[in-house]
Amino acid sequence: MKKIFILFFGCLFFIAACAQDIKVDSKFTNTARKLDTKNTLQTIAFGSCNNQGKSQEMWKHVVKNKPDLWIWLGDIIYADTKNMQVMADKYSSLKNNMDYRRLLACSPVIGIWDDHDFGWNDAGKEYPMKNESKRLLLDFLDVPKDTLVRAREGIYQSYVFGEKGKKIKIILLDTRFFRDNVERTTGRNKRYIVNNEGDVLGDAQWVWLEKELESSDAQINIIASGYQIISKEHRFAKWGNFPKARARLFKLLQKVKPAMPILITGDRHIAELSRTRLVGLENPLFEITSSGLTHTWSEKRKEANQYRVGDLIIEKNFGLFKIDWSGEQPKVTVEVRGLNNVLFLKKGLF
Ligand SMILES: [Fe+2]
């Protein structure tokens, strides 16, 4: 009887929390909905750059879309510290935030870090507390204690959702833990100096990535990185600062030819869709950058990106994939939305 009672009120809570403007009861858990990898994903939401000290109002607009999954693309919090208590407190403040709990009540959550939650601005393999920081991230994401990722270095992981013929593989890259150093120019408009020999993923992660792609029987393969991969003209963090690694990733995609590969990235405090062609791949390679859940550029300015499709979006935003499985091949549409669920961009990818 007690179980039925809990189930009944649990369902009521779920319906209420996913609806707009209904307060989330603080009695309920701050743990995300359990991952069910048998679930066929029809709506996936994602985003990045979430300052825990700023308004978390975006979540109530994210949940209006009833996502089957949320993917963090890094800068989940702005820790910027070597002090692990400070980092833990910031994660705790977000996880107990009543608006963020709306998401937790509605959707399972997976994700990666970028620099500010890894350690500090544009940190790489030199960050001294990376193992402790990893534990805090995985705890925040409710990654079970016995998961393989806990036993190896870095936070890279993969998930496969859906039954045969309706599978989506999500490959979560760690682009900080093993990333080589990169220097910046001094003075105004500092830019990173290209590290021609530098690496992003490290040897073990490259081997793992190749295996993950080769073994994938998914109809859609989503690859997540903390920072941009295709766009390379701007002066900020990007795979383009490590041209050898960027070329290696593209070569790997050309070799393995995963079905419907899509890149998703964060970090930039803007949103945009980039598209490039890789010789040998049937379809164009798309990258959706969604960044700025709580903050974006304070002014409108232009930025060159020869690969951009559509507009540069400077408003606070999150990304959505909508997948239609009714035909022989899945149809994937990407959307970028913002406060009040306003639609900034919509494009059919496949
Ligand atoms: Fe970042």
Residues whose N, C-alpha, C, O or C-beta is under 5 A from the ligand:
A	BS01	LIG	D75 D114 D115 H116 D267
